Amino acid sequence: MTSLQTYTLLLSVLCTISCHEKSAPPTRGPSIEVSLDDAPRIVVIDRSIPLSSLVSAPPAQWIDVRADAKDGRWLEIPTPTTTYPDGELRLYLDRERVAIGVFVNDRAIAALSPITRVRIATHVASSPASPSSVVISVRGHEQLWKGEARETPLRDVIGTQDVRSVRVVGDTEITLATIDNAILKRNQRGEHVVRVWDNGREHPTQEVRRVTKIVVE
């Protein structure tokens, strides 16, 4: 092969590679739902990015941020700028799946992976979906509970020690055989939430949001 033929062949190979790179579709990452005050939209995450860059309200206005995983795990941060004054909430990729973390000096001090959605609230909800009271039904006798405390042990809410099972009704429904490790709280959205810890667990293992009724049997 002559030097001219070799040169021509090399140019042909380089052109083929260059043309293929130019025609290749842009890389897209996984998507999640991000909502601000219940206005959701789908965003694609292809790199580490501050959560604040995806919504119009600055972090100083956020009163509650909640991220959810598909398997029921969650990360909830009330008033992030107060809870983590030196931190920044970021979305990033963890093994090609979207994760969320609170970063201080590029080190994650709280994280959840993978996630499917993030909800940000800038004001307390006042819709019917966030009731101001919870119906407590103890063997057919009903009363309204309007506790003002941020968190109350579920046993104190029910007001009885003789419990065989407790059914909690809200956005989901669970039945508890014991309530020793359960609390009822009101979150920043104005919703009542029941959370349950298994013995020795650092984080809650069950949760019902927008609780409307607790039935004791």
Protein Blocks (a to p, Z undefined) as FASTA:
>chain_A
ZZklmmmmmmmmmmmmmmmmmmpccdddddddddeehiacddddfbdcdfklmpmbdfkl
pgbdcdddfkopacddehkllmmmmbccddddeehiacddddeehiafbdcdddfbdcdd
fbdcfbfklcfbdcddeehiacddddfbfbdcfklmnopabdfbdcdddfbccddfbfkl
gccdddfkopacdddddehiabdfbdcehifbdcdZZ
